[in-house]
Amino acid sequence: MKDKFKKAIKITVLIIAFLGFGFLTYKFGVFVGEENILGTPPSSIVNQETGKPEKIDFSIFWEAWRKTEKEFLKKEKINYQAMVYGAIKGMVDSLGDPYTSFFTPEETKDFEEELSGKYEGVGMVVGIKEDQLTVISPLKGSPAETGGLKSGDKIVKIEEVYTRDITIEEAVKLIKGPRGTEVRLLIQRKELPEPKEFKIKRELITIPTLEWELLTSTGEAGGEEGSIALIRIYQFNEILPSEFKKAVFQILNSSAKKIILDLRNNPGGYLEVAQEVAGWFLKKGDVVVWQDEGENKEKKPYNSEGPSVFFEYPIVVLINEGSASGAEILAGALRDQLGVKLIGETSFGKGSVQEKIALSDNSSLKITVAKWLTPKGDSIDEKGLTPDVEVKASEENENDVQLDKAIEIIKDLR
């Protein structure tokens, strides 16, 4: 019995010793980790552009982290992962570029959902213009459009949040929401003497892609002899290539001899989709757009890959201040390479290139890496495309005066 008791004591002592050793090892690891990672951070970071070290006091970050962790009153509210995401977001926001952003895993999922064609919200695309949150374009048939919002509207306030220093992602998060709920937007518009509040009801938004119809030279639908194909592209999303291809074969089998390409209120989308659509118009090998990554770097061309079936068709293009990004790329390519006339109003001027980078925990970065240049080397960013024939949209007249002008011009083209 005594031997069993002594044996039990020895086993207990060994277990305690083992646990004690494990605890000390753990504490030593924490100590070493803090010293290496937190306590002695690098005093400089190599600038990848110049190859030279930049002096930086990184220890202040960990000092702030520890002080917050220690002194914050409501310890139960501390969410370490949220603090990490907040730190990354602050780092990215400090660059001062409205199109460079950090997305948490949840935000990444929402962003991809929107590009896939459906989401719940009011149905508009927003951007930053002249340091102000601006409506690029309300989508066709969306609550934003039927509720009276227009391209170029400045969004002064979302609910009770002023938007002067807001990021695009923060604004989108405030505007989107469950269907059936309302969002209040304070809008500033040139025609309004003072800002006006709009209440928009959120719905399930199905993003339109493409429509086309036959017009006669008088602008009537359903014409035969000398018909014009009016192609409206609403967004360069992931389903446009297949939709456009179907429309191409329908147009080729119709009486259409000329094309009006309507890119008004098209906020853009994927570069590769704009490039693919351009290939139906441009010769194979023609430059669609140049990617300019800055000084000391060679410009990268994105070329047409054909099949160029509309190369010999007389074409005019409609643009307005809601035409952005991919819409500007396509319009600029057709103007520079084919001499196509642009009709309407100066486009939005979203000519920067964003690269989406997936991170290991399904969060992501969207980083501005370059600017777009038209085939002739003109920058789109912040300037937009100036139309060859300027036609202001009419507020009083219900007729589409921009489309009327396009029909007038194209009927004389051979």
SEGU-245852 format. One record per residue (C-alpha): residue number from 0; z, x, y. Coordinates in pm, 1 decimal. Each point is the difference from the previous one (the first is absolute). Layout:
N
<site num="NUM" z="Z" x="X" y="Y"/>
...
% end
This chain:
414
<site num="0" z="0.0" x="0.0" y="0.0"/>
<site num="1" z="97.6" x="284.1" y="239.9"/>
<site num="2" z="-327.4" x="179.0" y="-80.8"/>
<site num="3" z="-197.1" x="-309.8" y="88.8"/>
<site num="4" z="195.2" x="-34.7" y="326.2"/>
<site num="5" z="-63.3" x="367.5" y="90.3"/>
<site num="6" z="-366.9" x="-39.3" y="-82.7"/>
<site num="7" z="-25.3" x="-306.0" y="225.1"/>
<site num="8" z="164.2" x="192.1" y="285.9"/>
<site num="9" z="-245.3" x="289.3" y="-44.8"/>
<site num="10" z="-296.7" x="-239.3" y="6.2"/>
<site num="11" z="137.3" x="-169.4" y="313.1"/>
<site num="12" z="47.5" x="335.7" y="173.7"/>
<site num="13" z="-353.7" x="103.7" y="-92.3"/>
<site num="14" z="-141.1" x="-326.5" y="136.0"/>
<site num="15" z="196.1" x="39.5" y="325.9"/>
<site num="16" z="-114.1" x="361.6" y="27.9"/>
<site num="17" z="-360.8" x="-100.5" y="-65.8"/>
<site num="18" z="13.3" x="-279.9" y="258.8"/>
<site num="19" z="167.8" x="232.8" y="245.8"/>
<site num="20" z="-268.8" x="262.4" y="-50.4"/>
<site num="21" z="-271.0" x="-267.0" y="44.0"/>
<site num="22" z="161.5" x="-122.7" y="319.2"/>
<site num="23" z="29.8" x="353.2" y="139.7"/>
<site num="24" z="-362.3" x="68.8" y="-93.2"/>
<site num="25" z="-105.8" x="-319.5" y="175.9"/>
<site num="26" z="200.6" x="87.6" y="314.3"/>
<site num="27" z="-141.2" x="352.0" y="-3.2"/>
<site num="28" z="-352.4" x="-143.9" y="-24.7"/>
<site num="29" z="65.6" x="-236.4" y="288.6"/>
<site num="30" z="143.9" x="288.6" y="203.5"/>
<site num="31" z="-297.7" x="223.1" y="-72.6"/>
<site num="32" z="-242.1" x="-285.5" y="66.2"/>
<site num="33" z="157.6" x="-80.9" y="333.6"/>
<site num="34" z="3.8" x="365.5" y="97.6"/>
<site num="35" z="-362.1" x="51.0" y="-99.9"/>
<site num="36" z="-141.2" x="-334.4" y="112.4"/>
<site num="37" z="237.3" x="-133.7" y="261.1"/>
<site num="38" z="213.5" x="286.4" y="119.6"/>
<site num="39" z="-266.9" x="264.8" y="43.5"/>
<site num="40" z="-325.9" x="-178.2" y="83.0"/>
<site num="41" z="-303.3" x="201.6" y="102.6"/>
<site num="42" z="1.8" x="126.4" y="357.6"/>
<site num="43" z="-379.0" x="-18.4" y="17.1"/>
<site num="44" z="-291.5" x="-189.5" y="-150.7"/>
<site num="45" z="-347.9" x="146.7" y="-35.1"/>
<site num="46" z="-258.6" x="-181.5" y="210.3"/>
<site num="47" z="-281.0" x="-67.6" y="-248.4"/>
<site num="48" z="-260.2" x="-7.1" y="278.3"/>
<site num="49" z="83.7" x="338.6" y="155.0"/>
<site num="50" z="171.9" x="167.0" y="-296.1"/>
<site num="51" z="284.7" x="100.8" y="229.6"/>
<site num="52" z="367.8" x="-98.4" y="-31.3"/>
<site num="53" z="138.9" x="-262.2" y="237.0"/>
<site num="54" z="366.9" x="28.8" y="91.6"/>
<site num="55" z="190.4" x="-313.9" y="-89.4"/>
<site num="56" z="368.1" x="-85.6" y="-26.7"/>
<site num="57" z="-12.3" x="-213.9" y="-313.4"/>
<site num="58" z="378.1" x="15.5" y="-46.3"/>
<site num="59" z="43.9" x="-263.9" y="270.6"/>
<site num="60" z="-148.5" x="-259.4" y="-235.8"/>
<site num="61" z="265.7" x="62.4" y="-264.9"/>
<site num="62" z="268.8" x="19.6" y="263.7"/>
<site num="63" z="-97.9" x="-346.4" y="121.5"/>
<site num="64" z="-23.5" x="-125.8" y="-360.4"/>
<site num="65" z="351.9" x="121.3" y="-87.2"/>
<site num="66" z="154.0" x="-128.1" y="323.0"/>
<site num="67" z="-157.2" x="-341.2" y="-53.0"/>
<site num="68" z="114.9" x="-10.5" y="-360.7"/>
<site num="69" z="354.9" x="101.3" y="94.5"/>
<site num="70" z="56.8" x="-191.1" y="324.2"/>
<site num="71" z="-195.4" x="-323.7" y="-44.4"/>
<site num="72" z="247.8" x="-289.0" y="-10.0"/>
<site num="73" z="-162.0" x="-226.7" y="-257.4"/>
<site num="74" z="-36.2" x="237.3" y="-293.1"/>
<site num="75" z="-114.9" x="-280.3" y="-227.8"/>
<site num="76" z="-309.9" x="-43.2" y="218.4"/>
<site num="77" z="-120.1" x="356.1" y="-57.8"/>
<site num="78" z="-326.2" x="2.8" y="-196.4"/>
<site num="79" z="-99.0" x="359.2" y="-64.4"/>
<site num="80" z="-356.5" x="-81.2" y="-105.2"/>
<site num="81" z="-49.2" x="-206.3" y="314.6"/>
<site num="82" z="132.2" x="294.9" y="203.5"/>
<site num="83" z="-255.9" x="230.7" y="-162.6"/>
<site num="84" z="-283.0" x="-247.8" y="69.6"/>
<site num="85" z="124.8" x="-42.0" y="356.9"/>
<site num="86" z="-3.3" x="377.4" y="50.8"/>
<site num="87" z="-358.4" x="25.1" y="-129.5"/>
<site num="88" z="-106.7" x="-292.3" y="217.7"/>
<site num="89" z="155.7" x="162.6" y="306.9"/>
<site num="90" z="-175.4" x="326.8" y="-79.8"/>
<site num="91" z="-338.6" x="-174.1" y="-27.9"/>
<site num="92" z="55.4" x="-217.3" y="309.5"/>
<site num="93" z="79.6" x="311.7" y="205.8"/>
<site num="94" z="-368.5" x="97.9" y="-27.6"/>
<site num="95" z="-84.5" x="-278.2" y="244.4"/>
<site num="96" z="-302.8" x="-122.3" y="-198.2"/>
<site num="97" z="2.6" x="-378.7" y="-58.2"/>
<site num="98" z="-217.6" x="37.0" y="-312.1"/>
<site num="99" z="214.1" x="262.4" y="-176.3"/>
<site num="100" z="270.2" x="-181.5" y="-193.9"/>
<site num="101" z="250.0" x="13.6" y="-283.0"/>
<site num="102" z="24.7" x="-289.3" y="-247.0"/>
<site num="103" z="294.4" x="-66.6" y="-230.4"/>
<site num="104" z="-94.8" x="-106.6" y="-355.3"/>
<site num="105" z="29.7" x="-366.8" y="102.7"/>
<site num="106" z="-210.5" x="53.5" y="313.3"/>
<site num="107" z="-259.5" x="190.6" y="-203.1"/>
<site num="108" z="-32.8" x="-298.1" y="-233.4"/>
<site num="109" z="-40.9" x="-239.1" y="295.9"/>
<site num="110" z="-264.1" x="225.1" y="158.0"/>
<site num="111" z="-204.0" x="14.7" y="-322.1"/>
<site num="112" z="35.0" x="-375.7" y="-43.5"/>
<site num="113" z="-145.9" x="-61.7" y="345.0"/>
<site num="114" z="-300.9" x="223.2" y="-68.7"/>
<site num="115" z="-59.9" x="-183.6" y="-329.2"/>
<site num="116" z="-82.1" x="-319.3" y="191.3"/>
<site num="117" z="308.8" x="-228.0" y="6.0"/>
<site num="118" z="336.8" x="-6.3" y="174.1"/>
<site num="119" z="230.5" x="-239.5" y="186.6"/>
<site num="120" z="-9.2" x="18.3" y="377.9"/>
<site num="121" z="-207.1" x="-113.7" y="299.0"/>
<site num="122" z="-328.8" x="174.4" y="-81.7"/>
<site num="123" z="-74.6" x="261.0" y="263.3"/>
<site num="124" z="-37.9" x="374.7" y="29.2"/>
<site num="125" z="196.0" x="186.5" y="266.9"/>
<site num="126" z="-24.9" x="351.1" y="145.8"/>
<site num="127" z="125.6" x="208.7" y="288.6"/>
<site num="128" z="-220.4" x="14.4" y="310.2"/>
<site num="129" z="111.8" x="157.2" y="328.5"/>
<site num="130" z="348.4" x="34.5" y="-153.3"/>
<site num="131" z="26.1" x="-377.0" y="-51.9"/>
<site num="132" z="-0.2" x="-203.5" y="-322.4"/>
<site num="133" z="-334.3" x="-180.7" y="5.1"/>
<site num="134" z="-180.6" x="-260.7" y="-208.8"/>
<site num="135" z="-306.4" x="175.0" y="-142.5"/>
<site num="136" z="-129.5" x="-319.9" y="-153.7"/>
<site num="137" z="124.2" x="-331.7" y="-138.2"/>
<site num="138" z="-155.8" x="-69.5" y="-339.6"/>
<site num="139" z="-244.8" x="-286.3" y="-30.9"/>
<site num="140" z="173.2" x="-333.6" y="-63.3"/>
<site num="141" z="345.3" x="158.2" y="10.1"/>
<site num="142" z="308.4" x="-147.3" y="171.2"/>
<site num="143" z="-37.5" x="275.2" y="261.4"/>
<site num="144" z="-353.5" x="-116.0" y="85.3"/>
<site num="145" z="72.3" x="-373.4" y="-7.7"/>
<site num="146" z="322.9" x="62.3" y="192.3"/>
<site num="147" z="-197.9" x="143.4" y="291.4"/>
<site num="148" z="42.2" x="377.0" y="-32.7"/>
<site num="149" z="-295.5" x="218.6" y="102.5"/>
<site num="150" z="-121.3" x="357.6" y="-35.7"/>
<site num="151" z="149.1" x="211.0" y="277.1"/>
<site num="152" z="318.2" x="-206.1" y="38.4"/>
<site num="153" z="300.7" x="219.2" y="80.9"/>
<site num="154" z="309.1" x="-90.6" y="-205.5"/>
<site num="155" z="292.9" x="45.4" y="238.6"/>
<site num="156" z="269.9" x="-137.8" y="-228.3"/>
<site num="157" z="43.6" x="-112.9" y="-362.8"/>
<site num="158" z="283.3" x="-251.0" y="-14.9"/>
<site num="159" z="264.8" x="182.5" y="208.4"/>
<site num="160" z="-132.5" x="351.8" y="-62.8"/>
<site num="161" z="-196.8" x="170.1" y="279.5"/>
<site num="162" z="-290.7" x="201.4" y="-133.6"/>
<site num="163" z="-41.0" x="282.9" y="251.9"/>
<site num="164" z="116.9" x="275.9" y="-236.0"/>
<site num="165" z="-50.9" x="-178.4" y="-331.4"/>
<site num="166" z="-207.4" x="145.1" y="-283.9"/>
<site num="167" z="-282.6" x="-197.5" y="-157.2"/>
<site num="168" z="188.9" x="-22.9" y="-329.4"/>
<site num="169" z="315.3" x="-132.6" y="170.2"/>
<site num="170" z="-209.3" x="-258.4" y="185.8"/>
<site num="171" z="-178.3" x="-113.6" y="-316.6"/>
<site num="172" z="332.8" x="-35.5" y="-179.4"/>
<site num="173" z="128.8" x="-227.8" y="279.0"/>
<site num="174" z="-318.2" x="-208.6" y="16.5"/>
<site num="175" z="-45.3" x="-50.2" y="-374.9"/>
<site num="176" z="228.4" x="-237.9" y="-188.1"/>
<site num="177" z="20.4" x="-288.2" y="-246.9"/>
<site num="178" z="-261.2" x="-271.9" y="33.1"/>
<site num="179" z="116.5" x="-306.4" y="191.4"/>
<site num="180" z="218.8" x="197.3" y="240.0"/>
<site num="181" z="-85.5" x="65.6" y="365.2"/>
<site num="182" z="-16.8" x="315.4" y="207.6"/>
<site num="183" z="20.3" x="3.6" y="381.3"/>
<site num="184" z="-227.7" x="244.0" y="182.1"/>
<site num="185" z="4.0" x="66.4" y="374.6"/>
<site num="186" z="-362.5" x="73.8" y="94.2"/>
<site num="187" z="-144.6" x="164.8" y="307.9"/>
<site num="188" z="-367.9" x="-72.1" y="65.7"/>
<site num="189" z="-229.5" x="81.0" y="292.4"/>
<site num="190" z="-79.6" x="-366.2" y="58.4"/>
<site num="191" z="367.8" x="-105.8" y="0.6"/>
<site num="192" z="196.7" x="28.6" y="326.8"/>
<site num="193" z="314.2" x="90.3" y="-197.4"/>
<site num="194" z="95.3" x="62.7" y="-365.1"/>
<site num="195" z="-11.9" x="-309.6" y="-219.0"/>
<site num="196" z="193.0" x="-74.0" y="-318.6"/>
<site num="197" z="-197.1" x="-97.8" y="-310.1"/>
<site num="198" z="166.8" x="-149.8" y="-307.5"/>
<site num="199" z="-201.5" x="79.5" y="-313.2"/>
<site num="200" z="75.0" x="-148.7" y="-340.2"/>
<site num="201" z="-25.7" x="247.2" y="-286.5"/>
<site num="202" z="-221.7" x="-85.2" y="-297.2"/>
<site num="203" z="-143.1" x="161.1" y="-312.0"/>
<site num="204" z="-279.1" x="211.5" y="144.0"/>
<site num="205" z="-316.1" x="54.3" y="-199.9"/>
<site num="206" z="-193.8" x="269.1" y="179.1"/>
<site num="207" z="-368.0" x="-99.2" y="38.2"/>
<site num="208" z="-256.8" x="258.7" y="-96.5"/>
<site num="209" z="-361.7" x="-97.1" y="65.9"/>
<site num="210" z="-225.9" x="-293.3" y="83.7"/>
<site num="211" z="-371.3" x="-16.7" y="62.5"/>
<site num="212" z="-254.9" x="-263.3" y="97.8"/>
<site num="213" z="-364.2" x="-36.4" y="99.3"/>
<site num="214" z="-86.6" x="-65.6" y="364.2"/>
<site num="215" z="-332.0" x="-72.3" y="166.2"/>
<site num="216" z="-105.2" x="184.6" y="313.0"/>
<site num="217" z="148.4" x="-291.9" y="197.7"/>
<site num="218" z="340.1" x="53.6" y="-160.6"/>
<site num="219" z="-9.8" x="-303.9" y="-227.6"/>
<site num="220" z="139.4" x="27.9" y="-351.7"/>
<site num="221" z="-216.5" x="-31.2" y="-308.0"/>
<site num="222" z="-328.7" x="127.8" y="139.5"/>
<site num="223" z="-291.5" x="117.6" y="-211.2"/>
<site num="224" z="-289.2" x="164.0" y="186.3"/>
<site num="225" z="108.9" x="313.1" y="185.8"/>
<site num="226" z="362.2" x="-49.5" y="-98.9"/>
<site num="227" z="293.5" x="214.2" y="105.6"/>
<site num="228" z="284.8" x="85.4" y="-236.9"/>
<site num="229" z="330.6" x="-22.6" y="184.9"/>
<site num="230" z="256.0" x="207.6" y="-194.0"/>
<site num="231" z="363.7" x="-28.4" y="105.1"/>
<site num="232" z="233.0" x="266.7" y="-139.8"/>
<site num="233" z="365.3" x="-79.1" y="65.5"/>
<site num="234" z="168.5" x="303.4" y="-154.6"/>
<site num="235" z="-86.0" x="310.1" y="-202.2"/>
<site num="236" z="234.8" x="-81.6" y="-285.5"/>
<site num="237" z="-22.4" x="87.5" y="-367.3"/>
<site num="238" z="-208.9" x="-302.7" y="-99.9"/>
<site num="239" z="-266.1" x="36.2" y="272.5"/>
<site num="240" z="-234.6" x="232.3" y="-197.9"/>
<site num="241" z="-53.9" x="-258.6" y="-274.7"/>
<site num="242" z="-24.2" x="-287.1" y="251.6"/>
<site num="243" z="-249.9" x="192.0" y="213.3"/>
<site num="244" z="-210.8" x="90.7" y="-301.2"/>
<site num="245" z="-28.3" x="-367.9" y="-95.9"/>
<site num="246" z="-99.8" x="-86.9" y="356.5"/>
<site num="247" z="-262.9" x="278.3" y="2.0"/>
<site num="248" z="-187.9" x="-144.6" y="-296.3"/>
<site num="249" z="20.6" x="-351.3" y="143.7"/>
<site num="250" z="-142.2" x="123.9" y="332.3"/>
<site num="251" z="-276.8" x="196.2" y="-173.8"/>
<site num="252" z="-98.1" x="-317.3" y="-186.1"/>
<site num="253" z="3.4" x="-208.1" y="319.6"/>
<site num="254" z="-247.2" x="-27.0" y="288.9"/>
<site num="255" z="213.7" x="231.0" y="218.3"/>
<site num="256" z="-196.9" x="270.1" y="179.0"/>
<site num="257" z="265.6" x="110.7" y="252.2"/>
<site num="258" z="377.9" x="47.5" y="-1.0"/>
<site num="259" z="277.1" x="-67.1" y="248.0"/>
<site num="260" z="314.4" x="179.8" y="-117.7"/>
<site num="261" z="311.3" x="-161.4" y="147.9"/>
<site num="262" z="296.0" x="239.7" y="8.1"/>
<site num="263" z="199.1" x="-184.6" y="266.0"/>
<site num="264" z="373.8" x="-26.0" y="-66.4"/>
<site num="265" z="-39.2" x="229.1" y="-300.8"/>
<site num="266" z="308.4" x="227.9" y="-1.2"/>
<site num="267" z="-142.9" x="245.0" y="-254.7"/>
<site num="268" z="146.8" x="98.3" y="-334.6"/>
<site num="269" z="-105.5" x="265.4" y="-250.1"/>
<site num="270" z="-229.9" x="279.6" y="120.0"/>
<site num="271" z="-172.6" x="19.6" y="-338.9"/>
<site num="272" z="-89.8" x="-369.7" y="23.5"/>
<site num="273" z="-154.5" x="44.1" y="347.0"/>
<site num="274" z="-190.3" x="300.8" y="-136.2"/>
<site num="275" z="-127.9" x="-203.2" y="-296.6"/>
<site num="276" z="-117.5" x="-287.1" y="220.2"/>
<site num="277" z="-175.2" x="246.8" y="233.1"/>
<site num="278" z="-194.0" x="124.0" y="-302.1"/>
<site num="279" z="-188.5" x="-331.1" y="-19.7"/>
<site num="280" z="-144.1" x="71.4" y="348.0"/>
<site num="281" z="-27.9" x="379.2" y="35.1"/>
<site num="282" z="-213.6" x="250.5" y="-188.4"/>
<site num="283" z="177.9" x="183.6" y="-277.8"/>
<site num="284" z="159.5" x="314.9" y="141.2"/>
<site num="285" z="25.6" x="-125.5" y="360.0"/>
<site num="286" z="340.2" x="63.0" y="158.3"/>
<site num="287" z="206.2" x="-317.3" y="32.0"/>
<site num="288" z="294.0" x="163.9" y="177.9"/>
<site num="289" z="152.4" x="343.2" y="60.7"/>
<site num="290" z="361.8" x="76.0" y="-77.2"/>
<site num="291" z="138.3" x="238.0" y="264.2"/>
<site num="292" z="323.0" x="171.4" y="-110.4"/>
<site num="293" z="42.9" x="199.7" y="320.7"/>
<site num="294" z="-64.4" x="350.4" y="126.3"/>
<site num="295" z="-106.5" x="277.9" y="-237.1"/>
<site num="296" z="-88.3" x="-252.4" y="-270.5"/>
<site num="297" z="-349.9" x="-96.0" y="-102.6"/>
<site num="298" z="-90.4" x="-365.7" y="51.3"/>
<site num="299" z="-40.9" x="-192.0" y="-323.0"/>
<site num="300" z="-295.8" x="-239.3" y="-34.0"/>
<site num="301" z="10.4" x="-331.6" y="-184.4"/>
<site num="302" z="-358.9" x="-71.9" y="-102.8"/>
<site num="303" z="-194.3" x="-306.4" y="-97.7"/>
<site num="304" z="-49.4" x="-31.0" y="-373.2"/>
<site num="305" z="-275.5" x="-263.5" y="27.7"/>
<site num="306" z="-166.3" x="-212.6" y="-130.7"/>
<site num="307" z="-134.5" x="-59.6" y="356.5"/>
<site num="308" z="-161.3" x="-339.3" y="-73.2"/>
<site num="309" z="45.4" x="-119.8" y="360.4"/>
<site num="310" z="-126.5" x="323.9" y="156.4"/>
<site num="311" z="-317.6" x="-156.2" y="144.2"/>
<site num="312" z="155.2" x="-331.9" y="107.4"/>
<site num="313" z="34.9" x="-59.9" y="376.4"/>
<site num="314" z="377.0" x="-13.2" y="61.4"/>
<site num="315" z="243.2" x="-66.7" y="284.1"/>
<site num="316" z="378.8" x="25.0" y="-21.4"/>
<site num="317" z="265.0" x="-215.9" y="168.7"/>
<site num="318" z="329.4" x="166.7" y="101.2"/>
<site num="319" z="299.1" x="-87.8" y="218.3"/>
<site num="320" z="346.6" x="133.1" y="75.8"/>
<site num="321" z="112.5" x="-123.6" y="-342.3"/>
<site num="322" z="-246.8" x="234.2" y="-174.7"/>
<site num="323" z="196.3" x="302.0" y="-118.8"/>
<site num="324" z="7.3" x="290.9" y="-243.7"/>
<site num="325" z="-250.7" x="-63.5" y="-281.8"/>
<site num="326" z="-188.3" x="-252.0" y="215.6"/>
<site num="327" z="-41.1" x="265.4" y="270.2"/>
<site num="328" z="-109.1" x="257.4" y="-259.0"/>
<site num="329" z="-274.9" x="-227.5" y="-135.2"/>
<site num="330" z="-116.2" x="-111.4" y="346.3"/>
<site num="331" z="-5.0" x="361.0" y="125.9"/>
<site num="332" z="-197.2" x="117.0" y="-304.2"/>
<site num="333" z="-266.8" x="-268.5" y="40.4"/>
<site num="334" z="-28.8" x="71.0" y="372.4"/>
<site num="335" z="-27.4" x="379.1" y="-36.5"/>
<site num="336" z="-218.9" x="12.7" y="-310.8"/>
<site num="337" z="-226.4" x="-303.8" y="46.9"/>
<site num="338" z="13.9" x="-65.7" y="375.4"/>
<site num="339" z="154.2" x="-342.2" y="-66.0"/>
<site num="340" z="118.6" x="-180.1" y="314.1"/>
<site num="341" z="366.1" x="-95.2" y="25.7"/>
<site num="342" z="60.3" x="-332.8" y="174.2"/>
<site num="343" z="325.3" x="-146.0" y="133.4"/>
<site num="344" z="307.0" x="180.9" y="133.5"/>
<site num="345" z="151.6" x="349.1" y="-30.2"/>
<site num="346" z="168.4" x="42.9" y="-337.6"/>
<site num="347" z="371.0" x="66.3" y="-54.6"/>
<site num="348" z="-6.7" x="379.1" y="-38.4"/>
<site num="349" z="181.5" x="61.0" y="-328.8"/>
<site num="350" z="-168.1" x="323.6" y="-100.9"/>
<site num="351" z="272.2" x="199.4" y="-171.9"/>
<site num="352" z="14.6" x="80.0" y="-370.9"/>
<site num="353" z="307.7" x="-86.5" y="-203.9"/>
<site num="354" z="71.5" x="143.2" y="-343.6"/>
<site num="355" z="237.8" x="-193.4" y="-223.8"/>
<site num="356" z="226.3" x="230.3" y="-201.5"/>
<site num="357" z="208.5" x="-136.1" y="-287.6"/>
<site num="358" z="348.9" x="149.4" y="-35.3"/>
<site num="359" z="192.4" x="41.2" y="-324.8"/>
<site num="360" z="221.8" x="-311.3" y="38.7"/>
<site num="361" z="-292.5" x="-233.0" y="87.7"/>
<site num="362" z="62.0" x="35.2" y="371.5"/>
<site num="363" z="-297.3" x="130.8" y="197.5"/>
<site num="364" z="-126.0" x="164.4" y="315.5"/>
<site num="365" z="-298.3" x="-105.1" y="207.9"/>
<site num="366" z="-93.8" x="306.1" y="204.8"/>
<site num="367" z="-265.9" x="46.1" y="266.4"/>
<site num="368" z="-200.4" x="298.7" y="-122.0"/>
<site num="369" z="-319.2" x="-15.1" y="206.8"/>
<site num="370" z="-220.6" x="-193.5" y="241.3"/>
<site num="371" z="-327.4" x="-177.4" y="-61.2"/>
<site num="372" z="-316.1" x="107.7" y="179.8"/>
<site num="373" z="-326.4" x="-194.6" y="-6.3"/>
<site num="374" z="-304.2" x="176.2" y="-151.5"/>
<site num="375" z="-88.4" x="134.4" y="347.8"/>
<site num="376" z="352.4" x="135.9" y="45.3"/>
<site num="377" z="149.8" x="-264.3" y="230.4"/>
<site num="378" z="372.9" x="-64.6" y="-43.0"/>
<site num="379" z="99.0" x="-359.7" y="-67.1"/>
<site num="380" z="373.9" x="41.2" y="43.0"/>
<site num="381" z="156.2" x="-170.9" y="304.1"/>
<site num="382" z="-344.7" x="-45.8" y="160.9"/>
<site num="383" z="-177.3" x="-229.5" y="-242.2"/>
<site num="384" z="-374.3" x="-65.7" y="-2.2"/>
<site num="385" z="-166.7" x="-120.0" y="319.5"/>
<site num="386" z="-260.6" x="-270.0" y="-73.1"/>
<site num="387" z="-362.9" x="55.7" y="96.9"/>
<site num="388" z="-9.1" x="-359.3" y="122.3"/>
<site num="389" z="332.4" x="-121.1" y="138.4"/>
<site num="390" z="68.3" x="-370.7" y="-41.0"/>
<site num="391" z="345.3" x="-139.3" y="73.2"/>
<site num="392" z="119.4" x="-279.5" y="-225.4"/>
<site num="393" z="3.3" x="-329.2" y="188.6"/>
<site num="394" z="332.0" x="-183.5" y="32.9"/>
<site num="395" z="-143.5" x="-321.8" y="143.0"/>
<site num="396" z="-326.1" x="-22.5" y="-194.4"/>
<site num="397" z="40.5" x="-97.2" y="-366.1"/>
<site num="398" z="-328.8" x="172.2" y="-85.8"/>
<site num="399" z="10.9" x="349.3" y="-146.0"/>
<site num="400" z="-170.7" x="180.2" y="289.6"/>
<site num="401" z="23.6" x="338.3" y="-174.3"/>
<site num="402" z="-179.7" x="-130.7" y="-308.4"/>
<site num="403" z="-256.0" x="-175.2" y="224.1"/>
<site num="404" z="-77.6" x="334.2" y="168.3"/>
<site num="405" z="-32.1" x="171.6" y="-340.3"/>
<site num="406" z="-252.2" x="-263.5" y="-112.2"/>
<site num="407" z="-190.6" x="35.3" y="325.9"/>
<site num="408" z="-26.9" x="376.9" y="-42.7"/>
<site num="409" z="-77.9" x="11.6" y="-371.5"/>
<site num="410" z="-281.1" x="-254.5" y="10.5"/>
<site num="411" z="-207.7" x="252.7" y="199.0"/>
<site num="412" z="70.1" x="286.9" y="-241.8"/>
<site num="413" z="-263.8" x="96.0" y="-253.7"/>
% end
